[in-house]
Each structure stands twice: as C-alpha cells, then as structure tokens.
Amino acid sequence: MSTETVLVIGANRGIGFELATRLLRKGHKVFGTYRPHTKDDVSVAELKRTGVQTLELDYADEDSINAAAQSVGGEKLDVLINCGAIYNTWDEKPFTEQTAEDLLSHFKINVVGPFLASKAFLPALQKAENARIITMSSDFASIADNTGGNVCYRLSKAGVNQLTRTMAIDLGKLGSQVKTLAVHPGCLPTKMSEWTGDDNMEECMSNLVEVIARFGTASGADIPNGGYVKWNGDIMAY
C-alpha cells in the first residue's frame, strides 16, 4: 500500500507492537495507543523509542477513546487496527465455573471497546479513499471449530465477528466506503497468552501486514468486506 496513516490500538505489547513497528518500517505514519495506567511501563518507553506516535486510550473508558479521537483532530486515517484485548488462561475451565462478571469483563474490552473506537474514529476514516477497520478476532470465535472451554473469550470474539459484519453492512447502507475485517492473527506467544502459542510470529505478522495492505484493493478481491479471515487471508468458518 502507498504511504498511509494507521492507528493501532494496544500497540505497546504483543501483536499490536509487532504490527505498529512493521507498518512504521514500511514508511507509514503510525499512531499507537497504550492504556493511561501503563504510561510508566517499560513497554511504553520501548514503543516511543521506535518512532511510533503514541496516544493514551483505554477500551474500558469511553472518555479516553473520544479524547484520543479528538487529539487526531482533522487528520485523515486510512487504517484503524483494533488490537487491544483480554484473555485469561483460567478461562479454559468449563462454563459452569465462570461468572457473569467474567463474561462481562471480556465483552467490555473485547467487543465494546472496538465498537466505541470504530465509532469515535469513523470521521477520520471517512476522509480516506480506502479506509479499513481491522479488528483482531481469534480462531476461538469459530462456532464451527469449537472444542469447548474458554467460553468468555470465545463469546467475546464471536461478538467481534458479528460487530465486524454488522459495521460493514451498516456503513454500506450509509453510503460509506469504509471497509471492515475480522482477523485471526495466529496462536502466538505473547504476554496475554502467557507466552504460549503454536504459530510463528514472523510468519503470521509478515503475512498479516500484507493482508492489511491488500484488503480493499483489486489485489485483495478475495478478502470479503465484513469477513473473517486468517492471518494469511484464508477465509475462516464462522
């Protein structure tokens, strides 16, 4: 893709950091967010050293989302990447051992956060010719490929898929050219997963950057608007 302005929400660690820094090295203007209470964390200092322009934003705080959108001001935004999320290894327990609060906390961050951010940054996205909202989903979102457990994470990521599809339809009805995509980035070893994961970070992130570049262009005609795909662009089963 030509030089674009990209915002990565949740950029100081894991997948968000990988995407933000890779896109920066490709010559794009990259904004990356971190949660206000982590501002003194070493990961935030590392993000700032890369040259990514940083913003404070917390998916759990709508005011912080709106403030970040206002700080971008009248700037055009080509790509919004919703990357922040929560996952707890104890979620592997059966649903009978989960609580309402467990489920609600996952939805607040994993679904409501991207919902609010997509709305807040939509005016900036509307200014771009090929604007895209990319939201990190998971293979755990797939009902067709459900092996049980992880009910809070599964339900919230299935919600991400439904949000992605609904936004695509609604934006089309509103006459907007902004496109949306839910992506499974791979099962990668990050702090969120307690450094467990079977996929290779280099392979997954390199391919995902290319998927983001192709989506919405003639070369990305195989990637459906409002779709659910793997890090390499392969269609995933809902």
Secondary structure, 3 states (H helix, E strand, C coil): CCCCEEEEECCCCHHHHHHHHHHHHCCCEEEEEECHHHCCCHHHHHHHHCCCEEEECCCCCHHHHHHHHHHHCCCCCCEEEECCCCCCHHHHCCHHHCCHHHHHHHHHHHHHHHHHHHHHCHHHHCCCCCCEEEEECCHHHCCCCCCCCCHHHHHHHHHHHHHHHHHHHHHHHCCCCCEEEEEECCCCCCCCCCCCCCCCHHHHHHHHHHHHHHCCCHHHCCCCCCEEEECCCCECCC
